[in-house]
Amino acid sequence: MATQRTGDVGGDQVSRSGDQVSRSADVVWEQRLNALRARIEHLEGALEGLQDAVYRHALLEDENIGELRRRMEPEQMARELSRDARRRGL
């Protein structure tokens, strides 16, 4: 009978240490998940910033292209050439 008690106690201790290992593994996984969540949030913020920068750049390019088109219209070009000729005394 003494052998059975020792076996029970040993089995009980293994079970408890198994629970501790399991809890320890859960803590490690939880820490990893939290680190991944933080990294994903950081990457999402960086991506949003990049999207905003690309959008602002696209708007600026649209404005520049619009201005170039306006300046290249035949009437506008004729006015600019006439103004330049007067300024140069031609």
C-alpha positions in Angstrom: 0.0 0.0 0.0 2.8 2.3 0.7 3.9 1.9 -2.9 0.5 3.0 -4.2 0.5 6.1 -2.1 3.9 7.1 -3.4 2.7 6.4 -6.9 -0.4 8.6 -6.4 1.6 11.4 -4.9 4.1 11.2 -7.7 1.4 11.2 -10.3 -0.3 14.1 -8.6 2.9 16.1 -8.7 3.5 15.3 -12.4 0.0 16.5 -13.1 0.5 19.7 -11.2 3.9 20.4 -12.9 2.2 19.6 -16.2 -0.4 22.2 -15.4 2.4 24.7 -14.6 4.1 23.9 -17.9 0.8 24.3 -19.7 0.2 27.6 -18.0 3.8 28.7 -18.7 3.3 27.8 -22.4 0.0 29.7 -22.4 1.8 32.8 -20.9 4.5 32.5 -23.6 1.9 32.3 -26.3 -0.1 35.1 -24.9 3.1 37.3 -24.8 3.8 36.3 -28.4 0.2 37.2 -29.4 0.4 40.5 -27.7 3.7 41.3 -29.4 2.2 40.3 -32.8 -0.8 42.5 -32.1 1.4 45.5 -31.2 3.5 44.9 -34.4 0.4 44.6 -36.6 -1.0 47.8 -35.1 2.3 49.5 -35.8 2.3 48.2 -39.4 -1.3 49.3 -39.9 -0.4 52.8 -38.7 2.6 52.9 -41.0 0.5 51.7 -43.9 -2.1 54.3 -43.3 0.6 57.0 -43.2 2.0 55.7 -46.5 -1.5 55.7 -48.1 -2.0 59.3 -46.9 1.3 60.4 -48.4 0.6 58.7 -51.7 -2.8 60.3 -51.8 -1.4 63.8 -51.1 1.3 63.2 -53.7 -1.3 62.1 -56.3 -3.4 65.3 -55.6 -0.3 67.4 -56.0 0.6 65.7 -59.3 -3.0 66.2 -60.5 -2.7 69.9 -59.7 0.6 70.2 -61.5 -0.7 68.3 -64.6 -3.8 70.5 -64.6 -1.7 73.7 -64.5 0.5 72.4 -67.3 -2.5 71.6 -69.4 -3.9 75.0 -68.8 -0.6 76.7 -69.8 -0.5 74.6 -73.0 -3.9 75.6 -74.2 -3.4 77.5 -77.5 -5.0 80.8 -76.3 -3.0 80.8 -73.1 0.2 79.9 -74.9 -0.4 82.8 -77.4 -0.9 85.2 -74.5 2.3 84.0 -72.8 4.3 84.3 -76.0 3.0 87.8 -76.7 3.7 88.9 -73.2 7.2 87.4 -73.4 7.9 89.2 -76.7 6.7 92.5 -75.3 8.9 92.1 -72.3 11.9 91.4 -74.5 11.1 94.2 -76.8 10.6 92.0 -79.9 
